[in-house]
């Protein structure tokens, strides 16, 4: 089955392809050139969530500076917002979920993941499908015929949920997904606007505190090694300044390793760029941060996304991954 593509989305992709063909600004390939002192100014777009903690810790710990990079971190509402800035060369790098990157490449945009960014934490996880405490829904198979909220339609949320429903013996085509931002999802669940909600922390912890019941940690139930997001860049930057990309990869991988080994530092730094209440921040689940990608998990994600119509075909991981 093939998911519909809106005219607006098609127009947006066409505009981005035209922008990519123009090659962006003259200094996009080098991040603007090294400033006095030898540091190259570089910008990355990301979301102000715990997944981005390694970037902030990398700056905090001096990992990027040691690689000759002066990193500026720009906040964005989502990975889809970051993509145009990376394609145009306004940002040298972006961080977003891996399926969003697959979708962009599937639509013809010249992007490539260069490092991992975060992966499922397992059980418990930092994201889950939840229902009201008194809901008759007891398993993922019961979601057939139910209404489920996701923050973005045709993306990693509904793709993994459909697969888990199918694995549990339910009909993935019978689940009705509605788009509701994570901060609004607990209220939508409480008022009966939806039967179930897919929510990420800190809103997941807040929802469970208010009486919601976890039905599935859909990331880890989909695949126990699923990588959730990656750092990506443009083909143009890869060709024009491979040394900068390699320096960024080294710094980012050090940041991932440091974050995995120091969860309290992850909580501390997250409190500096988010508005998560300290009492909630102390209890949220921290993602897994690792340098290697699980090709097996990403092959499954790509295959399911193609099966459900989110992608036109299965992605070529050799072209997508470093």
Secondary structure, 3 states (H helix, E strand, C coil): CCCCCCHHHHHHHHHHHHHHHHCCCCCHHHCCCECCCCCEEEEEEECCCHHHHHHHHHHHCCHHHHCCEEEEEEECCCHHHHHHHHHHCCCCEEEEEHHHHHHHHHCCCCEEEEEEEEECCCCCCCEEEEECCCCCCCCHHHHCCCEEEECCCCCHHHHHHHHHHHHCCCCHHHCEEEECCHHHHHHHHHCCCCCEEEEECCHHHHHHHCCCEEEECHHHHHCCCCEEEEEEEEHHHHHHCHHHHHHHHHHHHHHHHHHHHCHHHHHHHHHHHCCCCHHHHCCCCCCECCCCCCHHHHHHHHHHHHHCCCCCCCCCHHHHCC
